[in-house]
């Protein structure tokens, strides 16, 4: 029997033991092939080629995916090889040389790699259509993608995974040549030492994390920590502080807490707590570094998905307020204006429902106190009458924002949305301005809002009709606002109108801007969700593999517990407590870290991130919960045998 035949026989008769490694390889290949094949889909290419940034984002993400998948497979291979050390030792006793054992393991790895490639690419081909459809839906394109089989994606995947297989085979050779026969037989009996608690480092962990949180939640102004040390150094301090604090929390604070619980006899000697606490001490020693990495990865993933998801959600929610009219442009000449109106009127797919021409005058104004918002006295305010303002709101379907009757000494300020805040609105309330017109009319601001009826005019002042009529028409700006039916579908009309309007018309198109924003943020959201799914599956699997390693090591320990009278239910309860801590700690840390980061981001962007963050965190927690129950069930079956 050749070594190749022996490798095939091993796989055939011990497939149940090979399954975890084989499944991890299939998952990795499926995910990578699916992602690469997306970039080959004609429907996706048509959109990505329009933006170099999106193409770069896909390329960069594929590199990140390669690195992470390679690490995941190497970790799975390490778990698989470590579990087989005793078997390798038996081969050595039977007379096989290390070189021959290495070749046999290479054949096994190669055969499983070929099988995983075939199955992974097959599953990836089936899933790619689903993922492309999801991507197109997120990009607001809609429709169902045609079935596409990409030879380039297949070849790319094969090359990458052949390289990874060679690397994993090399690591297997390395383990064989560097491990003695005695170590091969006793590798599973080696246990980690119970971690020694350090009260100083435990307190330092809390101080570092709390310090990072305090800096992150500071307001962005000159008097805060951000203003004193700068945004870049501040972000670096937060990152280093939280990462170091997380590592120390898991390696020192958690063991310190367990030691304190051990000293409390009422808790420690209650039921199976004595077993759970003692076993958990060993878990902490072997998992502290891994859990710290998983906590940071979870925080990064949740923050990225929450941030991009929030941007996507707010683009959908606030796109109408950013572009109140379907089309808006400054009338430069009547000829181009008539051509644009004619195109809108004659369009049958998205017919024009209404339009309005609004005259906007510019007037300089002086005030007795400093303006808290950006204001140029040279350019002055853009001014329209209350009646023109209300007509625009009616045209755009925003009747609820209509201005009530204004006296000649009253005005409403529409501040740029990027500069508006409740604080500035309170400061400028009751501020008086003297309009430098023929009568030098004095007006007082009754309120400040951010919802503008224009997308090309900022710092708009709404005054009474009498005051507006008294302002001399010194180079007024005529703005055309057009509304159409089904504005999101009016991209073709937008392209036609942009061709007939001059460049200085400042043409603003809601459908084109919406398409660009949705395509860009949609692709980023999809990439974030896709890589987040990979991170989640990989981190969950790493904990799963770690716990199964501990389970095989603990078979003898649980045999003793069975002999002293513990039944399956009590042992499962003990296992559930231990595994719960291992899953719960990185999950909670990841959620808390990401929540603080997203709260800080919401303050910076002045954006409500609540709903997208709740959805992403809920989905992440649900997946971790599924991993937890699967791990508890598998762990129990290993140490107790399957419940028949």
C-alpha positions in Angstrom: 0.0 0.0 0.0 1.5 3.4 -1.0 1.4 6.5 1.1 -1.2 8.0 -1.3 -3.5 4.9 -0.8 -3.0 5.2 3.0 -4.0 8.9 2.9 -7.2 8.1 0.9 -8.0 5.3 3.4 -7.4 7.6 6.4 -9.8 10.2 4.9 -12.4 7.6 4.1 -12.5 5.8 7.4 -11.9 8.8 9.7 -13.9 11.5 7.8 -15.9 12.4 11.0 -12.6 13.6 12.5 -11.6 15.4 9.3 -15.0 17.1 8.9 -14.3 20.3 10.9 -11.2 21.1 8.9 -12.8 20.1 5.7 -15.9 22.2 6.4 -13.7 25.3 7.3 -11.9 24.9 4.0 -15.2 24.7 2.0 -16.5 27.7 3.8 -13.4 29.7 3.1 -13.3 28.8 -0.6 -17.0 29.4 -1.0 -16.8 32.9 0.5 -13.7 33.9 -1.4 -15.0 32.6 -4.8 -18.3 34.3 -4.2 -16.7 37.7 -3.5 -14.3 37.4 -6.5 -17.1 36.3 -8.9 -19.1 39.4 -7.9 -16.4 41.6 -9.5 -16.9 39.6 -12.7 -20.7 40.0 -12.9 -21.7 42.3 -15.8 -24.4 44.0 -13.7 -21.9 44.9 -11.0 -19.1 45.8 -13.5 -21.4 48.3 -15.2 -21.7 50.2 -11.9 -18.2 49.7 -10.4 -16.4 50.8 -13.6 -18.1 54.2 -13.3 -16.2 54.8 -10.1 -12.4 54.2 -9.6 -13.0 54.4 -5.8 -15.5 51.5 -5.8 -13.2 49.3 -7.9 -10.3 50.1 -5.5 -12.6 49.2 -2.6 -13.4 45.8 -4.1 -9.7 45.1 -4.8 -8.6 46.1 -1.3 -11.4 44.1 0.2 -10.4 41.0 -1.7 -6.9 41.3 -0.3 -8.2 41.6 3.2 -10.4 38.6 2.6 -7.4 36.6 1.3 -5.4 37.4 4.4 -8.2 36.7 6.8 -9.2 33.4 5.1 -5.6 32.3 5.0 -5.3 32.9 8.8 -8.6 31.1 9.4 -7.5 28.0 7.3 -4.1 28.0 9.0 -5.7 28.1 12.4 -8.1 25.3 11.5 -5.2 23.3 10.2 -3.3 23.9 13.4 -6.3 22.6 15.4 -6.6 19.6 13.1 -2.9 18.7 13.2 -2.7 19.2 17.0 -5.6 16.8 17.4 -3.7 14.1 15.3 -0.4 14.3 17.1 -1.0 11.0 18.9 -1.9 9.3 15.5 1.4 10.7 14.0 3.3 9.3 17.0 1.8 5.8 16.3 3.0 6.0 12.6 6.5 6.8 13.9 6.4 3.8 16.2 5.3 1.6 13.2 8.5 2.6 11.4 7.4 5.4 9.1 10.1 8.1 8.8 9.2 11.8 9.4 9.6 12.5 5.7 7.1 9.8 4.8 4.6 10.9 7.4 4.9 14.5 6.0 4.2 13.2 2.5 1.2 11.3 3.7 -0.2 14.4 5.5 0.5 16.4 2.3 -1.5 13.9 0.3 -4.4 14.1 2.8 -4.3 17.9 2.7 -4.1 17.9 -1.1 -7.1 15.5 -1.5 -9.2 17.4 1.0 -8.2 20.7 -0.7 -9.3 19.4 -4.1 -12.6 18.2 -2.7 -13.1 21.5 -0.8 -12.3 23.5 -4.0 -14.9 21.6 -6.1 -17.6 21.8 -3.4 -16.7 25.4 -2.4 -16.7 26.7 -6.0 -20.0 24.9 -6.7 -21.7 26.4 -3.6 -20.1 29.8 -4.4 -21.5 29.7 -7.9 -25.0 29.1 -6.6 -24.7 31.7 -3.9 -23.1 34.3 -6.2 -26.4 35.0 -7.9 -28.1 35.6 -4.6 -25.3 37.9 -3.4 -25.3 39.9 -6.7 -29.1 40.3 -6.4 -28.7 41.6 -2.8 -25.9 43.9 -4.0 -28.0 45.4 -6.8 -30.9 45.8 -4.4 -28.7 47.6 -1.9 -27.4 49.8 -4.7 -31.1 50.6 -5.5 -30.8 49.1 -9.0 -33.1 46.2 -8.4 -33.7 43.3 -10.6 -32.3 39.8 -10.5 -28.8 39.0 -11.8 -28.4 36.4 -14.5 -26.5 33.3 -13.8 -22.8 33.9 -14.3 -19.9 31.4 -14.1 -16.6 33.2 -14.1 -13.5 31.2 -15.3 -11.2 34.0 -14.1 -12.8 33.8 -10.6 -12.3 30.0 -10.6 -8.6 30.3 -11.7 -8.0 33.0 -9.1 -9.5 30.9 -6.3 -7.6 27.8 -7.4 -4.3 29.6 -7.4 -4.9 31.3 -4.0 -5.9 28.0 -2.3 -3.1 26.0 -3.8 -0.7 28.5 -2.2 -2.6 28.3 1.1 -2.5 24.4 0.9 1.2 24.5 0.3 1.7 26.7 3.4 -0.5 24.5 5.6 1.4 21.5 4.4 4.7 23.2 5.3 3.4 24.0 8.8 2.5 20.3 9.1 6.0 19.3 8.1 7.4 21.8 10.7 5.3 20.3 13.5 6.5 16.8 12.6 10.1 17.6 12.5 10.2 19.9 15.6 8.1 17.6 17.9 9.6 14.7 19.7 7.9 11.3 19.9 7.2 11.8 23.6 5.5 15.2 22.9 3.4 13.6 20.2 1.9 11.1 22.7 1.5 13.6 25.5 0.4 16.7 23.7 -3.2 16.4 24.6 -2.4 15.9 28.3 -0.6 19.2 28.6 -2.6 21.8 30.4 -2.3 25.5 30.8 -1.3 26.9 34.1 -3.9 28.7 36.2 -3.4 32.4 35.5 -2.1 34.5 38.4 -4.2 37.6 39.1 -2.5 41.0 39.3 -4.6 43.6 41.0 -2.6 46.5 39.7 -2.9 45.4 36.0 -6.6 44.5 36.6 -7.3 48.1 37.8 -5.0 49.5 34.9 -7.2 47.6 32.4 -10.3 49.4 33.6 -8.5 52.8 33.7 -7.2 52.4 30.1 -10.7 51.4 28.7 -12.5 54.2 30.7 -9.9 56.7 29.6 -10.4 55.8 25.9 -14.1 56.1 26.3 -13.9 59.5 28.0 -11.7 60.9 25.1 -14.0 59.4 22.5 -17.1 60.9 23.9 -15.6 64.4 24.2 -17.3 67.1 22.1 -15.3 68.2 19.0 -14.4 71.8 20.1 -11.2 73.7 21.0 -11.7 73.3 24.8 -12.0 69.5 24.7 -9.3 66.9 24.6 -9.8 66.5 20.9 -9.1 70.2 20.4 -6.0 70.1 22.6 -4.2 67.1 21.1 -5.7 67.0 17.6 -8.0 64.5 15.9 -5.3 62.1 14.6 -3.3 61.8 17.9 -6.6 61.6 19.8 -7.8 58.7 17.7 -4.5 56.9 18.1 -4.6 57.3 21.9 -8.1 55.9 22.0 -7.2 52.9 19.8 -4.0 52.0 21.8 -5.7 52.6 25.1 -8.8 50.4 24.4 -6.7 47.6 22.8 -4.2 47.5 25.7 -7.1 47.7 28.2 -9.0 44.9 26.5 -5.9 42.6 26.6 -5.2 43.4 30.2 -8.9 43.0 31.1 -9.0 39.4 29.8 -5.6 38.4 31.0 -5.7 40.0 34.5 -9.1 41.5 35.5 -11.1 38.4 34.7 -8.8 36.0 36.6 -8.8 38.5 39.4 -12.6 38.5 39.5 -12.7 34.7 39.4 -10.3 34.6 42.4 -12.5 37.0 44.3 -15.5 34.8 43.6 -13.5 31.8 44.7 -13.0 33.5 48.1 -16.7 34.0 48.5 -17.7 30.6 49.9 -21.4 31.2 49.6 -21.1 31.6 45.8 -18.1 29.2 45.2 -19.7 26.2 47.0 -23.1 26.7 45.5 -24.1 23.7 43.3 -21.6 23.1 40.4 -20.0 26.6 40.7 -16.9 25.0 42.3 -16.4 23.0 39.1 -17.3 25.8 36.7 -15.0 28.3 38.4 -12.0 26.0 38.5 -12.4 24.9 34.9 -12.9 28.5 33.8 -9.6 29.4 35.3 -7.9 27.1 32.8 -10.0 28.4 29.9 -8.9 31.9 30.7 -5.2 30.9 30.5 -5.6 29.3 27.1 -8.1 31.7 25.6 -7.2 35.2 26.9 -5.2 36.3 23.9 -7.6 34.8 21.5 -10.6 36.4 23.2 -8.9 39.8 23.2 -8.3 39.5 19.4 -11.9 38.4 18.8 -13.3 41.3 21.0 -11.3 43.8 19.0 -12.3 42.2 15.7 -16.0 42.2 16.8 -15.8 45.8 17.8 -14.2 46.8 14.5 -16.7 44.8 12.5 -19.7 46.2 14.4 -18.4 49.7 14.1 -17.8 49.5 10.4 -21.1 47.9 9.6 -23.0 50.2 12.0 -21.3 53.3 10.5 -21.8 52.3 6.8 -25.3 51.1 7.6 -26.2 54.4 9.2 -24.9 56.3 6.2 -27.0 54.1 3.9 -30.0 54.5 6.1 -29.7 58.3 6.4 -29.1 58.7 2.6 -32.5 57.0 2.1 -34.1 59.0 4.9 -32.6 62.5 4.2 -32.1 62.5 0.5 -35.3 64.4 -0.1 -34.2 67.2 2.3 -30.8 67.5 0.7 -32.4 67.7 -2.8 -35.9 69.1 -2.2 -36.6 69.5 -5.9 -36.1 66.8 -8.5 -34.1 69.2 -10.6 -32.8 72.7 -9.8 -30.7 75.1 -11.8 -29.9 78.8 -12.1 -31.4 80.3 -15.2 -28.5 81.7 -17.2 -30.4 82.3 -20.4 -33.9 81.8 -21.5 -33.0 79.5 -24.4 -31.4 76.8 -22.3 -34.2 77.2 -19.7 -36.8 76.5 -22.3 -34.9 73.5 -23.7 -34.7 72.0 -20.2 -38.3 72.6 -19.4 -39.3 71.2 -22.8 -37.4 68.0 -22.1 -39.1 67.6 -18.7 -42.6 68.3 -20.1 -42.2 65.9 -23.0 -40.7 63.0 -21.0 -43.3 60.2 -20.7 -41.5 57.8 -18.3 -41.2 60.4 -15.5 -43.5 63.2 -16.5 -43.1 66.7 -15.0 -45.7 67.4 -12.3 -44.9 71.0 -11.6 -42.2 73.7 -11.8 -41.5 77.1 -10.3 -39.2 80.0 -11.0 -38.1 81.8 -7.9 -36.3 85.2 -7.7 -33.6 85.3 -5.1 -32.0 88.7 -4.2 -28.7 89.2 -2.3 -28.5 91.9 0.3 -25.7 92.9 2.7 -26.5 93.1 6.3 -24.8 94.3 9.5 -25.4 93.2 13.1 -24.6 94.6 16.5 -23.0 91.3 17.5 -20.9 88.5 16.0 -22.7 85.9 13.8 -22.1 82.4 15.2 -22.7 80.9 11.8 -20.4 81.3 8.7 -21.5 84.6 7.1 -19.7 86.8 4.6 -20.6 90.4 4.8 -19.3 91.0 1.3 -21.7 88.4 -0.2 -24.5 89.0 2.2 -27.7 87.0 2.7 -29.8 85.4 0.0 -33.3 86.7 0.6 -36.7 85.5 -0.6 -40.2 86.5 0.4 -42.4 84.5 2.7 -44.9 83.9 -0.2 -42.2 82.6 -2.6 -40.9 80.4 0.2 -44.3 78.9 1.0 -45.0 78.3 -2.7 -41.7 76.4 -3.0 -42.6 74.2 0.0 -46.0 73.4 -1.6 -44.3 72.5 -4.9 -41.9 70.2 -3.1 -44.6 68.6 -0.8 -43.3 70.1 2.5 -46.4 72.0 3.6 -45.6 71.3 7.2 -42.6 73.6 7.1 -44.6 76.6 5.8 -43.8 79.9 7.4 -46.7 81.7 9.2 -47.3 85.4 8.7 -44.1 87.5 9.2 -44.1 91.2 10.4 -41.8 93.6 8.6 -39.3 93.4 11.5 -39.2 89.6 11.6 -37.2 87.1 9.6 -36.4 83.4 9.6 -32.9 82.1 8.9 -32.2 78.8 7.1 -28.7 77.8 8.1 -26.5 75.3 6.2 -27.2 71.8 7.6 -23.5 71.2 8.2 -23.3 74.3 10.5 -26.8 74.0 12.1 -27.1 72.9 15.7 -29.7 73.5 18.4 -27.0 75.6 20.3 -26.4 77.9 17.4 -30.1 78.2 16.8 -30.6 79.4 20.4 -27.6 81.9 20.1 -28.9 83.6 17.0 -32.5 83.8 18.1 -33.5 87.5 18.6 -30.4 88.7 16.8 -31.0 91.8 14.8 -29.7 92.7 11.3 -29.9 95.9 9.4 -30.5 95.2 5.7 -28.5 97.5 3.5 -31.3 98.4 1.1 -33.0 101.7 0.3 -34.8 101.8 3.6 -32.1 100.1 5.7 -34.8 97.8 7.1 -34.0 96.2 10.5 -35.1 92.6 11.1 -34.9 90.3 14.0 -34.5 86.5 13.7 -37.5 84.7 15.2 -36.1 81.2 14.6 -33.4 79.3 12.7 -34.0 76.1 10.8 -31.9 73.9 8.5 -34.5 72.6 6.0 -33.9 74.6 2.8 -36.1 74.7 -0.2 -33.0 75.0 -2.4 -30.0 72.7 -2.8 -27.7 75.5 -4.3 -28.4 78.4 -1.9 -27.0 78.5 1.7 -27.6 81.1 4.4 -31.2 81.9 3.2 -33.2 84.7 4.9 -37.0 84.6 4.7 -38.6 88.0 5.2 -42.1 89.5 4.8 -43.4 90.3 1.3 -43.1 94.0 1.9 -39.5 93.9 3.0 -38.6 91.6 0.0 -40.3 93.9 -2.4 -38.3 96.9 -1.0 -35.0 95.2 -1.7 -33.5 96.6 -4.9 -33.0 93.9 -7.6 -29.2 94.1 -7.9 -28.3 91.1 -10.1 -30.9 88.7 -8.7 -30.6 85.0 -9.1 -33.5 83.2 -10.9 -33.8 79.6 -9.8 -35.9 77.0 -11.6 -37.3 74.1 -9.5 -38.8 71.1 -11.3 -40.7 68.2 -9.8 -41.4 65.0 -11.7 -43.2 61.7 -11.1 -41.0 58.9 -9.8 -37.9 61.1 -9.3 -35.6 58.2 -8.5 -36.2 56.8 -12.0 -35.4 60.1 -13.8 -31.7 59.4 -14.4 -32.0 59.4 -18.2 -33.9 62.7 -18.1 -31.3 64.2 -15.9 -28.5 63.3 -18.3 -30.5 64.9 -21.2 -31.1 68.1 -19.2 -27.5 68.4 -18.1 -26.4 68.5 -21.8 -28.6 71.4 -22.7 -27.8 73.5 -19.6 -24.6 75.6 -19.4 -21.9 74.8 -16.8 -22.6 77.9 -14.8 -26.3 76.9 -14.3 -25.3 75.0 -11.2 -27.6 72.1 -12.3 -28.6 69.9 -9.3 -30.2 66.5 -10.0 -31.8 64.5 -7.3 -31.9 61.2 -9.3 -28.3 61.4 -10.4 -27.0 62.3 -6.9 -29.2 59.6 -5.3 -27.9 57.0 -7.7 -24.3 57.9 -7.0 -24.7 58.0 -3.3 -26.7 54.7 -3.2 -24.2 53.0 -5.5 -21.2 54.1 -3.5 -22.6 53.6 0.0 -24.5 50.4 -1.2 -21.2 48.8 -2.4 -19.4 49.8 0.8 -22.3 48.5 2.9 -22.3 45.2 1.0 -18.5 44.8 1.3 -18.8 45.6 5.0 -21.6 43.1 5.5 -19.8 40.5 3.5 -16.5 40.8 5.3 -18.4 41.2 8.6 -20.1 37.8 7.9 -16.7 36.2 7.2 -15.2 37.8 10.4 -18.2 36.6 12.4 -18.1 33.0 11.0 -14.3 32.9 11.5 -14.3 34.3 15.1 -17.2 32.0 16.1 -15.4 29.0 14.5 -12.1 29.9 16.3 -13.9 29.9 19.7 -15.6 26.7 18.6 -12.3 25.0 17.7 -10.7 26.2 20.9 -13.5 24.8 23.0 -13.4 21.4 21.2 -9.7 21.2 21.9 -10.5 21.7 25.5 -13.3 19.2 25.3 -11.0 16.4 24.1 -8.5 17.3 26.8 -11.3 17.2 29.5 -12.7 13.7 28.7 -10.8 12.1 31.6 -11.9 14.9 34.0 -15.6 14.5 33.2 -15.2 10.7 33.5 -14.3 11.4 37.1 -17.3 13.7 37.6 -19.6 11.0 36.2 -18.2 8.5 38.6 -18.9 10.7 41.6 -22.5 11.0 40.6 -23.0 14.0 38.3 -25.6 13.2 35.6 -25.7 14.5 32.0 -27.9 17.4 32.9 -25.6 18.7 35.6 -22.5 18.3 33.5 -24.2 20.1 30.6 -25.1 22.9 33.0 -21.4 23.2 34.1 -20.2 23.2 30.5 -22.8 25.8 29.5 -21.6 28.2 32.3 -18.0 27.9 31.2 -18.6 28.2 27.5 -21.0 31.1 28.1 -18.2 33.2 29.6 -16.0 32.4 26.7 -18.6 33.6 24.2 -20.1 36.4 26.3 -17.0 38.3 27.2 -15.7 39.1 23.7 -19.3 39.7 22.5 -20.0 42.2 25.3 -16.7 43.9 24.9 -17.1 44.2 21.1 -20.6 45.6 21.5 -19.6 48.2 24.2 -16.4 49.3 22.3 -18.4 49.7 19.0 -21.3 51.5 20.8 -18.9 54.1 22.2 -17.2 54.5 18.8 -20.6 54.9 17.1 -21.9 57.4 19.7 -18.8 59.5 19.1 -19.3 59.2 15.3 -23.0 60.3 15.6 -21.8 63.4 17.5 -19.3 64.2 14.7 -21.8 63.6 11.8 -24.8 64.9 13.7 -26.6 61.8 12.6 -29.0 59.4 14.2 -27.4 55.9 14.1 -29.8 54.1 16.5 -31.8 51.9 14.2 -28.9 50.6 12.0 -26.7 50.0 15.0 -29.5 48.0 16.8 -30.1 45.9 13.7 -26.4 45.1 13.1 -25.7 44.4 16.8 -28.8 42.2 17.1 -27.8 40.1 14.0 -24.3 39.7 15.4 -25.6 38.7 18.8 -28.0 36.2 17.2 -25.2 34.5 15.2 -23.0 34.3 18.3 -25.9 32.8 20.2 -26.2 30.0 17.6 -22.5 29.3 17.8 -22.8 29.1 21.6 -25.5 26.5 21.6 -23.8 24.4 18.9 -20.6 24.5 20.9 -22.3 23.5 24.2 -24.0 20.6 22.4 -20.8 19.4 20.7 -18.8 19.8 23.9 -21.3 17.8 25.9 -21.4 15.0 23.2 -17.5 14.8 23.3 -17.2 14.4 27.0 -20.4 12.5 27.7 -21.0 10.7 24.4 -24.1 11.3 22.2 -27.4 11.1 24.1 -29.1 8.1 22.6 
